[in-house]
């Protein structure tokens, strides 16, 4: 069996810059990946199948709605002749949480099956038919994501940052969040991004940016605002923001030990929340060949 790590992603900032005639929203966002994530495994088989495990597997569909299966069937259409695979998904990330769990799972599946079946990966336009975040999940570089997710600029190695992630377990469907957004034509990121030398400079610059979906998400579920307020009032937090369309929020710390201490504090304070310390993921040791 080959298995591949499917890292969580964080929108360090997310600017909604317009809405197209087909209803899709134009975005401008900086994305990096974290060392918290799911695992996807694959081994040869006559047909495509999927098994699930992990703490968040209970409500994950195992039919055609599942992005792992969608990705597998999309790539199978490009293969010569009949292909199959036995897929396994260890679901460690909450679903529909603004941290790209399902889309990262799909990306990992495509990488694995591309190797197994010797089939070239789809282009970014085709990948975006699986989901807006699938193209950006294909690489662990720091990425600028524009359009509806299909226009990517890879910016090299991501900054090494220390995170705390908190998700309260509320449902925030992306279409519903966008529907609450009243101002849809907001300024984009600077055309040319600054050359930042270290994490301190990154945090200072990120403070000048925003996530335009925070206020709509808070309107739907005020708990998001409560989490952001709690993080911003916690000692040592350098920046707190919501990721994607929520409901996961993140805080940045100067050191990993501070993030670990915050994890212990918030787990004890709110045991029903999903709380994890995390660090920037660089993509090393992403693939292993062993039994899951």
C-alpha contacts under 8 A as a table, 3 or more apart, distances in Angstrom:
res1	aa1	res2	aa2	distance
1	X	41	X	6.55
1	X	42	X	5.69
1	X	43	X	4.82
1	X	289	X	5.77
1	X	290	X	5.59
1	X	291	X	5.87
1	X	292	X	7.52
2	X	41	X	5.59
2	X	42	X	5.48
2	X	43	X	6.52
2	X	112	X	7.34
2	X	287	X	7.18
2	X	288	X	5.97
2	X	289	X	4.46
2	X	290	X	6.32
2	X	291	X	7.91
3	X	39	X	6.71
3	X	40	X	5.46
3	X	41	X	3.94
3	X	42	X	6.25
3	X	112	X	7.57
3	X	287	X	5.81
3	X	288	X	5.52
3	X	289	X	6.22
3	X	290	X	7.33
3	X	292	X	7.30
4	X	39	X	5.75
4	X	40	X	5.37
4	X	41	X	6.32
4	X	108	X	6.08
4	X	112	X	7.23
4	X	286	X	5.63
4	X	287	X	4.53
4	X	288	X	6.55
5	X	37	X	6.77
5	X	38	X	6.11
5	X	39	X	4.69
5	X	40	X	6.51
5	X	108	X	6.94
5	X	286	X	5.24
5	X	287	X	6.57
6	X	37	X	5.41
6	X	38	X	4.97
6	X	39	X	5.54
6	X	40	X	6.92
6	X	101	X	7.50
6	X	104	X	5.15
6	X	105	X	5.38
6	X	107	X	7.54
6	X	108	X	5.71
7	X	33	X	5.92
7	X	34	X	5.67
7	X	35	X	6.09
7	X	36	X	5.83
7	X	37	X	4.19
7	X	38	X	6.41
7	X	101	X	7.44
7	X	104	X	6.34
7	X	281	X	7.47
8	X	33	X	5.62
8	X	34	X	5.36
8	X	35	X	7.21
8	X	36	X	5.84
8	X	37	X	5.03
8	X	38	X	7.80
8	X	93	X	7.53
8	X	99	X	5.35
8	X	100	X	5.82
8	X	101	X	5.82
8	X	104	X	6.95
9	X	31	X	6.61
9	X	32	X	5.66
9	X	33	X	4.22
9	X	34	X	6.04
9	X	99	X	4.88
9	X	100	X	5.57
9	X	101	X	7.72
9	X	104	X	7.90
9	X	137	X	7.61
10	X	31	X	5.62
10	X	32	X	5.62
10	X	33	X	6.13
10	X	34	X	7.50
10	X	98	X	7.73
10	X	99	X	5.61
10	X	100	X	7.84
10	X	243	X	5.58
10	X	244	X	7.17
11	X	14	X	6.15
11	X	29	X	6.41
11	X	30	X	5.71
11	X	31	X	4.69
11	X	32	X	6.91
11	X	99	X	7.81
11	X	243	X	5.01
11	X	244	X	5.61
12	X	29	X	7.30
12	X	30	X	5.52
12	X	31	X	5.92
12	X	32	X	7.37
12	X	206	X	7.27
12	X	241	X	7.87
12	X	243	X	6.94
13	X	29	X	5.50
13	X	30	X	5.74
13	X	31	X	7.74
13	X	206	X	7.22
13	X	209	X	6.16
13	X	210	X	5.25
13	X	211	X	5.19
13	X	243	X	7.60
14	X	27	X	6.85
14	X	28	X	5.97
14	X	29	X	4.42
14	X	30	X	6.94
14	X	210	X	6.22
14	X	211	X	4.43
14	X	212	X	6.24
14	X	213	X	7.65
14	X	243	X	7.99
14	X	244	X	6.86
15	X	27	X	5.66
15	X	28	X	5.09
15	X	29	X	6.09
15	X	186	X	6.72
15	X	187	X	7.05
15	X	188	X	5.87
15	X	189	X	7.18
15	X	210	X	6.69
15	X	211	X	5.86
15	X	212	X	5.53
16	X	25	X	6.91
16	X	26	X	5.93
16	X	27	X	4.66
16	X	28	X	6.50
16	X	184	X	6.05
16	X	185	X	6.59
16	X	186	X	5.82
16	X	187	X	7.78
16	X	188	X	7.42
16	X	212	X	6.11
16	X	213	X	7.92
17	X	25	X	7.56
17	X	26	X	5.43
17	X	27	X	5.62
17	X	28	X	6.94
17	X	184	X	6.14
17	X	185	X	4.59
17	X	186	X	4.64
17	X	187	X	6.05
17	X	188	X	5.95
18	X	25	X	5.79
18	X	26	X	5.01
18	X	27	X	7.38
18	X	184	X	5.07
18	X	185	X	4.46
18	X	186	X	6.99
19	X	23	X	6.15
19	X	24	X	5.77
19	X	25	X	4.22
19	X	26	X	5.65
19	X	184	X	6.51
19	X	185	X	7.53
20	X	23	X	5.35
20	X	24	X	5.42
20	X	25	X	6.05
20	X	26	X	7.02
21	X	24	X	7.46
24	X	148	X	6.88
25	X	147	X	7.67
25	X	148	X	6.32
25	X	184	X	7.93
26	X	146	X	6.91
26	X	147	X	4.69
26	X	148	X	5.26
27	X	145	X	7.18
27	X	146	X	5.20
27	X	147	X	5.38
27	X	148	X	6.04
27	X	149	X	7.29
27	X	188	X	7.93
28	X	144	X	7.08
28	X	145	X	5.70
28	X	146	X	4.58
28	X	147	X	7.00
28	X	188	X	5.88
28	X	189	X	6.39
29	X	144	X	5.65
29	X	145	X	5.14
29	X	146	X	6.57
29	X	189	X	7.57
30	X	142	X	7.20
30	X	143	X	5.75
30	X	144	X	4.66
30	X	145	X	6.30
31	X	136	X	7.64
31	X	142	X	5.95
31	X	143	X	5.29
31	X	144	X	6.39
31	X	145	X	7.27
32	X	140	X	6.88
32	X	141	X	6.86
32	X	142	X	5.04
32	X	143	X	6.64
32	X	158	X	6.51
32	X	280	X	7.19
32	X	281	X	7.76
33	X	140	X	6.17
33	X	142	X	7.88
33	X	280	X	5.98
33	X	281	X	5.30
33	X	282	X	7.59
34	X	37	X	7.39
34	X	278	X	6.23
34	X	279	X	5.53
34	X	280	X	4.59
34	X	281	X	4.40
35	X	278	X	5.90
35	X	279	X	5.71
35	X	280	X	6.21
35	X	281	X	4.86
36	X	93	X	7.75
36	X	276	X	7.97
36	X	278	X	6.19
36	X	279	X	8.00
37	X	91	X	7.93
37	X	92	X	6.06
37	X	93	X	5.95
37	X	101	X	7.23
38	X	89	X	7.24
38	X	90	X	5.59
38	X	91	X	5.14
38	X	92	X	5.10
38	X	93	X	6.27
38	X	101	X	7.21
38	X	105	X	6.98
39	X	89	X	5.83
39	X	90	X	5.07
39	X	91	X	7.00
39	X	92	X	7.99
39	X	105	X	7.49
40	X	87	X	7.09
40	X	88	X	5.60
40	X	89	X	4.65
40	X	90	X	6.45
40	X	105	X	6.62
40	X	108	X	6.53
40	X	109	X	6.55
41	X	87	X	5.59
41	X	88	X	4.84
41	X	89	X	6.44
41	X	109	X	7.91
41	X	112	X	7.90
41	X	292	X	7.07
42	X	85	X	6.33
42	X	86	X	5.58
42	X	87	X	4.60
42	X	88	X	6.34
42	X	109	X	7.98
42	X	112	X	6.88
42	X	113	X	7.54
43	X	85	X	5.73
43	X	86	X	5.32
43	X	87	X	6.79
44	X	84	X	6.57
44	X	85	X	4.79
44	X	86	X	6.19
44	X	116	X	7.60
45	X	48	X	7.16
45	X	84	X	5.08
45	X	85	X	4.50
45	X	86	X	5.60
46	X	83	X	6.65
46	X	84	X	4.68
46	X	85	X	6.58
47	X	83	X	6.76
47	X	84	X	3.99
47	X	85	X	5.81
47	X	86	X	7.32
48	X	69	X	7.85
48	X	72	X	7.53
48	X	83	X	7.77
48	X	84	X	4.64
48	X	85	X	4.74
48	X	86	X	5.87
48	X	87	X	7.33
49	X	69	X	7.74
49	X	84	X	7.98
49	X	85	X	6.52
49	X	86	X	5.11
49	X	87	X	5.87
50	X	62	X	6.81
50	X	69	X	7.27
50	X	86	X	6.16
50	X	87	X	4.63
50	X	88	X	5.56
50	X	89	X	7.36
51	X	62	X	7.66
51	X	87	X	6.41
51	X	88	X	4.88
51	X	89	X	6.34
52	X	57	X	6.00
52	X	62	X	7.98
52	X	88	X	5.96
52	X	89	X	5.01
52	X	90	X	6.08
52	X	91	X	7.23
53	X	56	X	7.79
53	X	57	X	5.49
53	X	88	X	7.91
53	X	89	X	6.34
53	X	90	X	4.87
53	X	91	X	6.14
54	X	57	X	5.44
54	X	89	X	7.96
54	X	90	X	4.83
54	X	91	X	4.60
54	X	92	X	5.62
55	X	58	X	7.58
55	X	91	X	6.30
55	X	92	X	5.76
56	X	59	X	7.13
56	X	60	X	7.53
56	X	91	X	5.29
56	X	92	X	5.84
56	X	93	X	6.46
56	X	94	X	5.87
56	X	95	X	7.49
57	X	60	X	5.31
57	X	90	X	7.43
57	X	91	X	5.37
57	X	92	X	7.93
60	X	66	X	7.35
60	X	95	X	7.79
61	X	64	X	7.95
61	X	65	X	6.38
61	X	66	X	5.60
62	X	65	X	7.29
62	X	66	X	5.87
62	X	69	X	7.94
63	X	66	X	5.93
63	X	69	X	7.51
64	X	67	X	7.82
64	X	69	X	6.38
64	X	70	X	6.37
65	X	69	X	7.71
65	X	70	X	7.14
66	X	69	X	5.46
66	X	70	X	6.21
67	X	70	X	4.77
67	X	71	X	5.90
67	X	102	X	6.13
67	X	103	X	6.83
67	X	105	X	7.24
67	X	106	X	5.47
67	X	130	X	7.12
68	X	71	X	5.20
68	X	72	X	6.22
68	X	102	X	7.57
68	X	105	X	6.08
68	X	106	X	4.72
68	X	109	X	6.14
69	X	72	X	4.97
69	X	73	X	6.15
69	X	106	X	7.97
70	X	73	X	5.30
70	X	74	X	6.07
70	X	106	X	7.75
70	X	130	X	7.19
71	X	74	X	5.05
71	X	75	X	6.29
71	X	106	X	5.54
71	X	107	X	7.70
71	X	109	X	6.67
71	X	110	X	6.20
71	X	130	X	7.08
72	X	75	X	5.34
72	X	76	X	6.07
72	X	109	X	6.76
72	X	110	X	6.69
72	X	113	X	7.19
73	X	76	X	4.84
73	X	77	X	6.36
74	X	77	X	5.51
74	X	78	X	7.30
75	X	78	X	5.32
75	X	79	X	6.75
75	X	110	X	7.03
75	X	113	X	7.62
75	X	114	X	7.58
75	X	119	X	7.42
75	X	121	X	7.52
75	X	122	X	7.53
76	X	79	X	5.12
76	X	82	X	7.83
76	X	83	X	6.48
78	X	119	X	6.88
79	X	82	X	7.42
79	X	83	X	7.18
79	X	117	X	7.16
79	X	119	X	5.98
83	X	117	X	7.22
85	X	113	X	7.96
89	X	105	X	7.92
91	X	94	X	7.75
93	X	101	X	6.06
94	X	97	X	6.01
94	X	101	X	7.19
94	X	169	X	7.86
95	X	101	X	6.25
95	X	102	X	6.93
96	X	99	X	7.77
96	X	100	X	7.66
96	X	101	X	7.52
96	X	102	X	7.84
96	X	171	X	7.23
96	X	172	X	7.07
96	X	173	X	6.93
96	X	246	X	7.88
97	X	100	X	7.29
97	X	101	X	7.69
97	X	167	X	7.16
97	X	171	X	7.88
97	X	172	X	7.44
97	X	245	X	7.63
97	X	246	X	5.43
97	X	247	X	5.28
97	X	248	X	5.49
98	X	243	X	5.50
98	X	244	X	4.52
98	X	245	X	5.25
98	X	246	X	4.49
98	X	247	X	6.17
98	X	248	X	5.91
99	X	243	X	6.49
99	X	244	X	6.72
99	X	246	X	7.83
99	X	248	X	6.98
100	X	103	X	5.25
100	X	104	X	5.75
100	X	133	X	6.74
100	X	137	X	7.93
101	X	104	X	5.28
101	X	105	X	6.18
102	X	105	X	5.00
102	X	106	X	6.28
103	X	106	X	4.96
103	X	107	X	6.23
103	X	130	X	7.87
103	X	131	X	6.66
103	X	133	X	5.96
103	X	134	X	4.92
103	X	137	X	6.79
104	X	107	X	4.97
104	X	108	X	6.16
104	X	133	X	7.94
104	X	134	X	6.55
104	X	137	X	5.33
104	X	138	X	7.59
105	X	108	X	5.18
105	X	109	X	6.16
106	X	109	X	5.02
106	X	110	X	6.26
106	X	134	X	6.93
107	X	110	X	5.16
107	X	111	X	6.37
107	X	134	X	6.07
107	X	135	X	7.70
107	X	137	X	5.90
107	X	138	X	5.35
108	X	111	X	5.20
108	X	112	X	6.23
108	X	138	X	7.46
109	X	112	X	5.18
109	X	113	X	6.05
110	X	113	X	5.26
110	X	114	X	5.82
110	X	121	X	6.94
111	X	114	X	5.21
111	X	115	X	6.55
111	X	121	X	7.38
111	X	138	X	7.97
112	X	115	X	5.41
112	X	116	X	6.25
113	X	116	X	4.76
113	X	117	X	5.65
113	X	118	X	7.63
113	X	119	X	7.61
114	X	117	X	5.47
114	X	118	X	5.32
114	X	119	X	4.75
114	X	120	X	5.99
114	X	121	X	6.24
115	X	118	X	5.05
115	X	119	X	6.94
122	X	126	X	5.93
122	X	127	X	6.16
123	X	126	X	5.45
123	X	127	X	6.18
124	X	127	X	4.88
124	X	128	X	6.09
124	X	135	X	5.59
124	X	150	X	5.61
124	X	151	X	7.77
125	X	128	X	5.26
125	X	129	X	6.97
125	X	150	X	5.79
126	X	129	X	5.45
126	X	130	X	7.61
127	X	130	X	5.66
127	X	131	X	7.20
127	X	134	X	6.10
127	X	135	X	5.69
127	X	150	X	7.97
128	X	131	X	5.00
128	X	132	X	5.06
128	X	133	X	7.17
128	X	134	X	6.06
128	X	135	X	6.12
128	X	149	X	6.81
128	X	150	X	5.97
129	X	132	X	7.33
130	X	134	X	6.65
131	X	134	X	5.45
132	X	135	X	7.08
132	X	148	X	5.94
132	X	149	X	4.81
132	X	150	X	7.02
133	X	136	X	5.53
133	X	137	X	6.29
133	X	149	X	6.03
134	X	137	X	5.08
134	X	138	X	6.67
135	X	138	X	5.52
135	X	149	X	6.89
135	X	150	X	6.40
135	X	152	X	7.85
136	X	139	X	6.32
136	X	143	X	6.87
136	X	145	X	6.99
136	X	149	X	7.21
136	X	152	X	7.01
137	X	140	X	7.06
140	X	157	X	7.98
140	X	158	X	8.00
140	X	281	X	7.11
140	X	282	X	5.96
140	X	283	X	5.60
141	X	154	X	6.19
141	X	155	X	6.47
141	X	156	X	5.21
141	X	157	X	5.28
141	X	158	X	5.87
141	X	282	X	7.23
142	X	154	X	6.18
142	X	155	X	5.27
142	X	156	X	5.79
142	X	157	X	5.96
142	X	158	X	4.57
142	X	159	X	7.82
143	X	152	X	6.56
143	X	153	X	5.67
143	X	154	X	4.66
143	X	155	X	5.60
143	X	156	X	7.79
144	X	152	X	5.64
144	X	153	X	5.05
144	X	154	X	6.49
144	X	155	X	7.30
145	X	148	X	7.99
145	X	149	X	5.41
145	X	150	X	7.19
145	X	151	X	5.88
145	X	152	X	4.84
145	X	153	X	6.71
146	X	149	X	5.44
146	X	150	X	6.78
146	X	151	X	5.00
146	X	152	X	6.30
147	X	150	X	6.19
147	X	151	X	5.81
148	X	151	X	7.54
149	X	152	X	7.11
155	X	158	X	7.65
157	X	282	X	7.10
158	X	280	X	7.28
158	X	282	X	7.16
159	X	198	X	7.13
159	X	199	X	6.30
159	X	202	X	7.61
159	X	280	X	7.21
160	X	199	X	6.56
160	X	279	X	7.08
160	X	280	X	5.35
161	X	199	X	6.33
161	X	252	X	6.93
161	X	253	X	7.46
161	X	254	X	7.65
161	X	279	X	5.82
161	X	280	X	5.60
162	X	252	X	5.63
162	X	253	X	5.36
162	X	254	X	6.64
162	X	255	X	6.18
162	X	256	X	5.54
162	X	259	X	6.52
162	X	277	X	7.58
162	X	278	X	6.14
162	X	279	X	4.76
162	X	280	X	6.90
163	X	250	X	6.34
163	X	251	X	5.53
163	X	252	X	4.77
163	X	253	X	6.25
163	X	256	X	7.84
163	X	259	X	6.19
163	X	277	X	5.66
163	X	278	X	4.98
163	X	279	X	5.80
164	X	250	X	5.40
164	X	251	X	5.16
164	X	252	X	6.62
164	X	253	X	7.87
164	X	259	X	5.71
164	X	260	X	7.87
164	X	262	X	7.21
164	X	263	X	6.65
164	X	275	X	7.19
164	X	276	X	5.75
164	X	277	X	4.39
164	X	278	X	6.06
165	X	248	X	6.59
165	X	249	X	5.81
165	X	250	X	4.59
165	X	251	X	6.80
165	X	274	X	7.78
165	X	275	X	5.59
165	X	276	X	5.18
165	X	277	X	6.20
165	X	278	X	7.29
166	X	227	X	7.70
166	X	248	X	5.48
166	X	249	X	5.36
166	X	250	X	6.37
166	X	273	X	6.73
166	X	274	X	5.63
166	X	275	X	4.60
166	X	276	X	6.73
167	X	170	X	7.78
167	X	247	X	5.91
167	X	248	X	4.36
167	X	249	X	6.48
167	X	273	X	5.81
167	X	274	X	5.08
167	X	275	X	6.62
168	X	223	X	7.48
168	X	224	X	7.80
168	X	247	X	7.14
168	X	248	X	7.41
168	X	272	X	7.20
168	X	273	X	4.58
168	X	274	X	6.31
169	X	247	X	7.67
169	X	272	X	7.94
169	X	273	X	6.43
169	X	274	X	7.22
170	X	221	X	7.58
170	X	247	X	6.84
171	X	247	X	7.42
172	X	176	X	7.16
172	X	177	X	6.84
172	X	217	X	7.19
172	X	220	X	7.77
172	X	221	X	7.86
172	X	245	X	7.30
172	X	246	X	6.41
172	X	247	X	6.20
173	X	176	X	5.41
173	X	177	X	6.49
173	X	245	X	7.88
174	X	177	X	5.15
174	X	178	X	6.30
174	X	245	X	5.77
175	X	178	X	5.20
175	X	179	X	6.09
176	X	179	X	5.00
176	X	180	X	6.56
177	X	180	X	5.34
177	X	181	X	6.77
177	X	213	X	6.91
177	X	216	X	5.64
177	X	217	X	5.65
177	X	220	X	7.54
177	X	245	X	6.57
178	X	181	X	5.15
178	X	213	X	7.18
178	X	216	X	7.30
179	X	182	X	7.83
180	X	216	X	5.14
180	X	217	X	7.89
180	X	219	X	7.88
181	X	184	X	6.56
181	X	213	X	6.94
181	X	215	X	7.90
181	X	216	X	5.57
183	X	186	X	6.90
188	X	191	X	7.94
189	X	193	X	7.76
189	X	209	X	7.69
190	X	193	X	5.86
196	X	201	X	5.86
196	X	202	X	6.13
197	X	201	X	6.48
197	X	202	X	7.74
198	X	201	X	5.44
198	X	202	X	6.36
199	X	202	X	4.87
199	X	203	X	6.17
200	X	203	X	5.26
200	X	204	X	6.28
200	X	254	X	7.87
201	X	204	X	5.12
201	X	205	X	6.20
202	X	205	X	5.21
202	X	206	X	6.04
203	X	206	X	5.03
203	X	207	X	6.21
203	X	238	X	6.97
203	X	239	X	6.84
203	X	252	X	7.89
204	X	207	X	5.36
204	X	208	X	7.27
205	X	208	X	5.51
205	X	209	X	7.21
206	X	209	X	5.15
206	X	210	X	7.63
207	X	210	X	7.42
207	X	239	X	6.83
210	X	241	X	7.90
211	X	214	X	5.79
211	X	241	X	7.27
211	X	242	X	6.88
211	X	243	X	7.55
211	X	244	X	7.62
212	X	215	X	6.99
213	X	216	X	5.46
213	X	217	X	6.13
213	X	244	X	7.39
213	X	245	X	5.87
214	X	217	X	5.19
214	X	218	X	6.12
214	X	241	X	7.96
214	X	242	X	6.20
214	X	245	X	7.36
214	X	246	X	7.69
215	X	218	X	5.05
215	X	219	X	6.14
216	X	219	X	5.04
216	X	220	X	6.48
217	X	220	X	5.23
217	X	221	X	6.07
217	X	222	X	7.68
217	X	224	X	7.02
217	X	245	X	6.94
217	X	246	X	6.76
217	X	247	X	7.35
218	X	221	X	4.95
218	X	222	X	4.56
218	X	223	X	6.94
218	X	224	X	5.38
218	X	225	X	5.45
219	X	222	X	5.93
221	X	224	X	6.08
221	X	225	X	7.95
222	X	225	X	5.32
222	X	226	X	6.51
223	X	226	X	4.85
223	X	227	X	6.20
224	X	227	X	5.20
224	X	228	X	6.32
224	X	242	X	7.96
224	X	246	X	7.96
224	X	247	X	6.36
224	X	248	X	7.97
224	X	249	X	7.48
225	X	228	X	5.08
225	X	229	X	6.09
226	X	229	X	5.09
226	X	230	X	6.13
227	X	230	X	5.05
227	X	231	X	6.13
227	X	249	X	7.27
228	X	231	X	5.13
228	X	232	X	6.09
228	X	240	X	6.24
228	X	241	X	6.62
228	X	242	X	7.56
228	X	249	X	6.82
229	X	232	X	5.14
229	X	233	X	6.20
230	X	233	X	5.23
230	X	234	X	6.24
231	X	234	X	5.11
231	X	237	X	6.80
231	X	240	X	6.24
231	X	251	X	6.51
232	X	237	X	6.26
232	X	238	X	7.99
232	X	239	X	7.08
232	X	240	X	5.93
232	X	251	X	7.90
233	X	237	X	7.68
234	X	237	X	6.03
236	X	253	X	6.18
236	X	254	X	7.41
236	X	258	X	7.14
237	X	240	X	7.08
237	X	251	X	6.14
237	X	252	X	5.79
237	X	253	X	5.29
237	X	254	X	7.94
238	X	251	X	7.12
238	X	252	X	5.41
238	X	253	X	5.69
238	X	254	X	7.31
239	X	251	X	5.53
239	X	252	X	5.28
239	X	253	X	7.72
240	X	249	X	7.20
240	X	250	X	5.61
240	X	251	X	4.23
240	X	252	X	6.52
241	X	249	X	5.67
241	X	250	X	5.57
241	X	251	X	6.59
242	X	245	X	7.56
242	X	246	X	6.02
242	X	247	X	7.01
242	X	248	X	6.03
242	X	249	X	4.07
242	X	250	X	6.08
243	X	246	X	5.62
243	X	247	X	7.43
243	X	248	X	5.93
243	X	249	X	5.72
243	X	250	X	6.93
246	X	249	X	6.93
252	X	259	X	7.78
253	X	256	X	7.14
253	X	258	X	6.35
253	X	259	X	5.98
254	X	258	X	7.21
255	X	258	X	5.41
255	X	259	X	6.69
256	X	259	X	5.07
256	X	260	X	6.16
256	X	277	X	7.91
256	X	279	X	7.60
257	X	260	X	5.01
257	X	261	X	6.14
258	X	261	X	5.05
258	X	262	X	6.24
259	X	262	X	5.05
259	X	263	X	6.19
259	X	277	X	5.58
259	X	278	X	7.71
260	X	263	X	5.00
260	X	264	X	6.44
260	X	277	X	5.64
261	X	264	X	5.23
261	X	265	X	6.31
262	X	265	X	4.97
262	X	266	X	6.11
262	X	277	X	7.86
263	X	266	X	5.43
263	X	267	X	5.97
263	X	275	X	6.09
263	X	276	X	5.91
263	X	277	X	5.82
264	X	267	X	5.26
264	X	268	X	6.23
265	X	268	X	5.36
265	X	269	X	6.17
266	X	269	X	4.86
266	X	270	X	5.78
266	X	271	X	7.60
266	X	275	X	6.97
267	X	270	X	5.36
267	X	271	X	4.98
267	X	272	X	7.93
267	X	273	X	7.09
267	X	274	X	7.80
267	X	275	X	6.17
268	X	271	X	5.69
270	X	273	X	5.71
271	X	274	X	7.79
281	X	284	X	7.85
283	X	286	X	5.59
285	X	288	X	7.22
